[in-house]
Amino acid sequence: MKRILVIGAGAWGTSIANLIAKNSNEVFLNANKSEIIDEISHESANSKFLPNIKLSPKIFAVRDFVTDVDFVFIVTPSIACVKVFQKIALTKFKKNTIFAICSKGLNAKTGELLSDSFAKITGNKNYVVLSGPNFAAEVANEVPTITTIASKNKKLAMTVINLLNNDHFRAFYFKDPRTAEICGVVKNVMAIGCGIVDGLDLGINAKSALVMKGISEIQVICKEIKASTDVVNAAGFGDIFLTCSSEKSRNNSLGVLLAQEKEQEIGKTYEGISSASALVALGKKLKVKLDLCEGINQILKRKSSAEQIRKIISKAILQ
C-alpha cells in the first residue's frame, strides 16, 4: 500500500484521490476549507464538487501537507500552482517522492510551462504530467476512462501508471510532457471557440475548421519549443475532442454564453481565460502567429456583440 498526498480538493482532485484510494492506497487530500475537510472526514463525501459520490474511507482530509508520502498529485487551478510549488519547495518530502502535475495552464507571470516552473522553483525533476480527456464526475462514477502520463523518464511514468490503472481507468505513457502541457492549455481556448461556434449556430463545418486551426497552433508552438508535434494521444486529440464537443466543458459553456451576449451569467473560474492571454504572450515571445488564440483573447478582453464575435471568430478560423 502506497501513501499519496493530493493537493487540491476540487472535483478533479477529489476524483483522483478516490480513484487511487480505491486501488488500495492511503490518500491524504489537502483542502483549505473547514467544511470540506469536515464533510470528507465525517461523511466520506465532497458534495460541493462531487455530489452523490461516496468516497473511499481510505481518504483522509488534511489542512497541511503530509510529507511521509510516496506520491504527490498537484490538482489546483493553474493560477494557484506557483504558490503551491513554492510551498512544496519549503517542505521536506522524502527524497524519492514522485510528483504528478495535473493542472492545465501556463505560469501567468512568466509564460512558462507549469512543469518548467515546478522544476525551477523546487529544484526537483522527479515529476510527471497527467493530462487527458477526464471529466471528474465520470471518473468518480467509474465509467471507462483513459489518460496520459507524460515524462521523459519512462520508468518514473510507469510507476505512476501502475498506481492509477484498474478495470475502468487506464493511463498510457507519452514521452514528451511539454507537448501534453501545450495541448492542455490550447484546448481550453479551443473549447471556448467551439462554444462560440455553437452559440452562434455556425455549424459543424466551422467547428471542424476551428479544431484544425487549434491543432495547427499546438504544433506550431511545439515545434518552436522543440517538443513533439504528435497530438494523437489522450492528452492531445482525446482531450481536444472531450472539451470541444461537450456541454459539460466549462470553457465550452463560456463560449456559448459569450456568443449569446450573456456575460452577466459568467461567474465561475474558467481556465481558458487565463490560457488565452498567456498563449498570446507566448506567441509574441516565440515570434509565431496564433490567430485562433489571439482572436479568442480579443473576444474575452472586450465586450462584443454577437455580430462582432462572429467576424472575429470567422477571421481567426480562416486566416
N, C-alpha and C positions, 0 to 999 in steps of 0.2 A: 504494500500500500504506500502510495506517494503522498506527500504533503504539498499543497498548492495554495498560493495566495492569488486571489483575483481582485484587482484594483478597479473598482467601479461597479456599483450595484444597480445600474440601469437595466433595461431589458436584455441587452446583449451580454453584459457582464453576468447577470443572474442566470441567464440561459447557459452560458459556458460553464459557470460554476456547477449548475445542476447536471449537465452532461458529464463532467469529469467526476463529480461525486457519485453518480450512478454507475460509473465504471470502477467502483470500489476504491475510491480515494478520499482522503480527508481534505476538505476545502475550506479555506478562510476567505470570506467575502467581505472586502473592505468597503464600508459605507460611511457617509458623513452625517446622515440624518438619523436622529434617535428613533423616530417612528418606524423607519425601515429596519434598523437593527433589531428593534423590539419585535416587530412582526415576524421577521425571519427566525429569530431566536425562540419565540413562544408559539408561533403558529405554522412554521415552515412554509411561509408564503411571502410574496412581494407583490401584493395586489395592485400597487400603483403602476408597476411596469410590466408584470406578467400576471394578469388576472386569471383566476380559475386554474392555476397551476400549483400542484402540491410539490414542494421542494424536498429534495433528499434530506434526511436527518443528519447526513454527514457534512452538511453545510453549516458553518459557524460564522455568524456575522460579527465583524470586529471594526472598531473605530481606528485602531492603529495597525501599522504593518506588522505582520508576523514574519520573523526573519529566518527561523529554522525551517525553511521550505526548499523543495526541490525545483519548483517551477513558480514563476510569477507571470500572470497574464495581465497586461495593461489594457483595460477596456473602458477608457474615458473618452469624452468628446475631444477631438483633436486640439481644440483651443486650450484644453487643460493639460495637455501632455507634457509641455515643457516644465511646468511646476511639479508634475509627478516625477519626471526624470530627475529633477533637482533633488527631490526628497529621496529618491532611490540612491542617488549619489552620496547622500549623507547617512544612509542606512547600511549597516553591516550585515549583508546577506552571506550565505555560505558561498565559498569560492566557486563551486561548480553549479550554482543555481542557474537555470536556463530561463531567459525572459522571452515572452511572446508579445509582440506589439500587434494589437488587434484594432487599433484606431485607424481611421482613414482620413488623411488630410496632410497638409504641409505645416511646417513651423511658420506661423503667421508673421513673425518678426523678421526671420531670415530667409524664408522661402525654401528652406532645406526640407528634404525628406525626413519624416519622423525617425526613421532608423539612423540616419546620419546625425541628427540631433541627439538621439539616445546614446550613440557611441561616443560622441564628442563630450557630452555632459557627464556621463557616468564612467567613461573610460573602459566600458565593458563591450566586448564583441561576442559575448555568449548569448546571442539573440536570434529569433526567427520572426518572420512576418506572417500573420494569419490573415487571409483575405479570401472572400468567396461570396457566392450567392446565398446569403444566410439571413433570412428573416428570423429574429429571435424567437418569436412565438411558435413558429413552425418547428424549429429545433427543439423547443421545450415540449411540443406535442409529439415529438419523436416520429416525424414524417421523414422519408428518405432525403438525405441532405449530403452535399459534398462541399469541401472547402480546399483551399491551398495553404500549405505550409512552405514558405519560401525562405531559402537560406543558401549561401554559398557552401555551407558545411552540411553535407547530406546526412552525416551521422547524427549531428545535432538535430536536424529536422526530423529524422526518423524517430528519435526519442520522443518528440512532441506528438508525432503522428500516432505512435503506439499508445500514448496516453489518451488520445481522443477517440480512436476508432472503436466502433461497436457495430451492432447489426442494423442500425438506422443512420449512423453518421460516419462518413468516410473522408479522411483527409488525404490529399495527394501531394507529392513532393514537386516543387518547382525550383529551379536553380538560381533564379535572379530575383531577390527581394525588391530591388529598385523598380523593376517592371511591375511587379504586383502592387507596389505602392502607387505608382503613377496611374495604373488602371483604376485603383480605388478612389483616387482623387478626381480624375477626369470624369469617371462615370457619374459622380454626383452632379456635375454640371450638365452632362448629357441627359440625365433624368429630368432636370428642370426643363431643359429644352423639349424633351418628349412630352412633358406635361403641358407646355405651352402649345405644342402642335395639337394635342388632344383638345385643349381648352378652346383653341381657335377653329377646331374641326377642319384642319388642313389635310387630313387623310394619311393613309399608310405610306404613300409614295414619299411624302415629306418626312415622315418619321424614319423611314429606311435611309433616306439621304442624310438625315441628321446623325443617325447612328454611324453610318460610314464615315462621315466627316469627323465625328468624335474619335473613332478608331484611328483614323489617319493622324489626328493631332496627338494621340497617345504615342504612336510610332515615331512621329517627328521628335517629340520630347525624348523618348527613349534612345533614339539614335544620337541625339546631341549629348546626352549624359553617358553614352557608351553602355547602355543597358540593352538587354534582349528586346527585340521587337515582336517576339512571339506572344500573341494575345489569345491563342486557342487553348485556354485552360480555365479553371474555375475562377481564378482571380481576375481574368480578363473577360472573355466573351460571356462566361457564365454569370458573373456579377453584372455586366452590362445588360444582359438580357433581363435579369431579375428586376433591376431598378428602373429600366426604361420601359418595361411592359406592364408593370403592376401598379395599381392604385394604392397598394399598401406602402409603397415607397413615399416617404415624407417629401423628398425632393421632387418627385413626380407630382405629388399633390400641390406643392408650392407653385410649380409651373402652371398648373390648371388655374389656381387662384389668381396668379398674375395676369393670365390671358383673359380671364373673366372680370378683371378690374375689381377684385375683392381683397385688396390689400388689408382692409380692416380685419379680415379673418386670419391674417398671418400672425401667429403668436409663438410658435414653437421655435426651438433651435434647429436650424437647417444647416447641415454640413456643407451643402452646395454653395451657400452664400459666401462663406469664408474661402471655400475652394476656388470659386471663380476669380476673386480678386487676387488670390495667391498665385493662381496659374497665369493670369495676365502679367503679373510682376515677374514670374519665372520666364515667361516667353520673352519679355524685354531683356532679361538678364542673359538668356541664351541666344538672343537675336534671331528668334524664329517667330513667324506669324501664326497666331492661333485664333483664326476667325470666329470659330464657334464659341470658345471661351470668352473672347472679347465681346462678342455680341450678347451673350447671356449676362456677362458682367455689366454691360451697358444698361440692359433692361432692369437689372437688380438695383443699380445705383440711382436711377431716376424714375419718377412716376410717369408712366407712358400709357397712352390709350391703346385699345386693342389693335387699332389700325397701325399705330406706330410700332407696336410689338411685332405685328405681322411683317412689316417691312424689314425690321432689324433681323428677325429670325430667318426670313427668306434670303436676305443678303448673306447672312452668316453661313447658311447651308450651301448656297450656290457659288460662293467665291472659290 
